Amino acid sequence: MRIKPEEVLSILGLDCVLYDTTPIRHLAIDSRYLIEPSSTLFIALSGHRQKGSHYIPDVVDRGVRNILVSKSETAHHGTQNVNFYEVENVLDALHQLITSQRNNYSIPVIGITGSNGKTIIKEWLYF
């Protein structure tokens, strides 16, 4: 994936100030597994037990400069040089971003499900 922060604003229909224009190459929903923080969009998803917004200070300290967060969970006062994409529903916004990226390709999508054999089937298909 490679998307510019300006494109994220356009796709999500947002109008906000961008502090960093580094292209986004990775998406992360788990703060423990950041590959390249400076080019990662952290998706602050919330569930029954966790709120993704609680991890914002940690990912910012680790170098993340793009964060997708719910307007109702915005808690980034004093955070500088970070692009916050504040939306009503984070999951819906993630779907919009993925749909937009997927529409750039015309190759077929194959879904592999089940409890056994997914990895080997994926590898066979790759070869």
C-alpha positions as CSV (number, residue, x, y, z in Angstrom):
1,M,0.0,0.0,0.0
2,R,1.2,3.5,-0.7
3,I,-1.2,6.4,-0.1
4,K,-0.5,10.1,0.6
5,P,-2.0,11.8,3.6
6,E,-3.8,14.2,1.3
7,E,-5.5,11.2,-0.4
8,V,-6.7,9.9,3.0
9,L,-8.4,13.2,3.6
10,S,-10.0,13.1,0.2
11,I,-11.2,9.5,0.6
12,L,-12.7,10.1,4.0
13,G,-14.1,13.5,3.1
14,L,-12.1,15.3,5.8
15,D,-10.8,18.8,6.0
16,C,-8.0,19.1,8.5
17,V,-4.4,20.4,8.9
18,L,-1.6,17.9,7.8
19,Y,1.6,18.1,9.8
20,D,3.4,15.3,8.0
21,T,3.3,14.4,4.3
22,T,5.2,11.1,4.5
23,P,3.4,8.6,2.3
24,I,1.6,5.8,4.3
25,R,2.8,2.4,3.4
26,H,1.5,0.3,6.4
27,L,-1.7,0.0,8.4
28,A,-1.6,-1.1,12.0
29,I,-4.4,-2.0,14.4
30,D,-2.1,-3.4,17.1
31,S,0.4,-1.0,18.6
32,R,2.7,-4.0,19.4
33,Y,3.5,-4.7,15.8
34,L,4.6,-1.5,14.1
35,I,6.9,-2.1,11.1
36,E,7.9,1.4,10.0
37,P,6.2,3.8,12.4
38,S,6.9,6.9,10.3
39,S,5.0,5.5,7.4
40,T,2.2,3.7,9.3
41,L,-1.4,4.7,9.7
42,F,-2.4,3.6,13.2
43,I,-6.1,2.6,13.3
44,A,-7.4,3.3,16.8
45,L,-10.2,0.7,16.8
46,S,-12.2,0.1,19.9
47,G,-13.8,-3.1,21.1
48,H,-15.5,-4.4,24.2
49,R,-12.4,-4.6,26.2
50,Q,-10.0,-2.1,24.7
51,K,-10.0,1.4,23.3
52,G,-7.5,2.0,20.5
53,S,-7.2,5.6,21.5
54,H,-5.5,4.5,24.8
55,Y,-2.5,3.5,22.7
56,I,-2.1,6.8,20.9
57,P,0.6,8.2,23.2
58,D,2.7,5.0,22.9
59,V,2.5,4.9,19.1
60,V,3.3,8.6,18.8
61,D,6.3,8.1,21.1
62,R,7.4,5.3,18.7
63,G,7.2,7.5,15.6
64,V,3.7,7.1,14.2
65,R,2.6,10.3,12.5
66,N,-0.8,9.3,11.1
67,I,-3.7,8.2,13.3
68,L,-7.3,7.3,12.4
69,V,-9.4,7.9,15.5
70,S,-13.0,8.4,16.5
71,K,-14.2,11.9,17.2
72,S,-15.7,10.7,20.4
73,E,-12.3,9.3,21.6
74,T,-10.0,12.1,20.6
75,A,-7.5,12.6,23.4
76,H,-4.4,14.0,21.7
77,H,-4.1,17.4,23.2
78,G,-0.6,18.6,23.1
79,T,0.5,16.1,20.4
80,Q,2.5,17.8,17.7
81,N,3.5,16.9,14.2
82,V,0.9,14.1,14.0
83,N,-1.9,13.8,11.4
84,F,-5.2,12.9,13.2
85,Y,-8.0,11.8,11.0
86,E,-11.0,12.2,13.2
87,V,-14.1,10.3,12.0
88,E,-17.5,9.3,13.3
89,N,-16.8,5.5,12.9
90,V,-13.2,4.2,12.7
91,L,-14.2,0.8,11.2
92,D,-16.4,2.4,8.5
93,A,-13.5,4.8,7.6
94,L,-11.1,1.8,7.5
95,H,-13.5,0.1,5.1
96,Q,-13.5,3.2,2.9
97,L,-9.7,3.3,2.7
98,I,-9.4,-0.3,1.9
99,T,-12.2,-0.1,-0.7
100,S,-10.5,2.8,-2.3
101,Q,-7.1,1.0,-2.5
102,R,-8.8,-2.2,-3.7
103,N,-10.4,-0.3,-6.6
104,N,-6.9,0.5,-7.9
105,Y,-6.5,-3.1,-9.0
106,S,-8.4,-5.3,-11.4
107,I,-7.0,-8.7,-10.2
108,P,-9.4,-11.2,-8.6
109,V,-9.6,-11.6,-4.9
110,I,-9.6,-15.1,-3.4
111,G,-10.8,-15.7,0.1
112,I,-9.4,-18.7,2.0
113,T,-11.2,-19.7,5.2
114,G,-11.2,-22.6,7.7
115,S,-9.2,-23.8,10.6
116,N,-6.6,-25.8,8.8
117,G,-4.5,-25.5,5.7
118,K,-4.8,-21.8,4.9
119,T,-1.1,-21.1,4.8
120,I,-0.2,-24.0,2.5
121,I,-3.0,-23.2,0.1
122,K,-2.0,-19.6,0.0
123,E,1.6,-20.6,-0.8
124,W,0.4,-23.1,-3.5
125,L,-1.7,-20.3,-5.1
126,Y,1.3,-18.0,-5.0
127,F,3.5,-20.4,-6.9
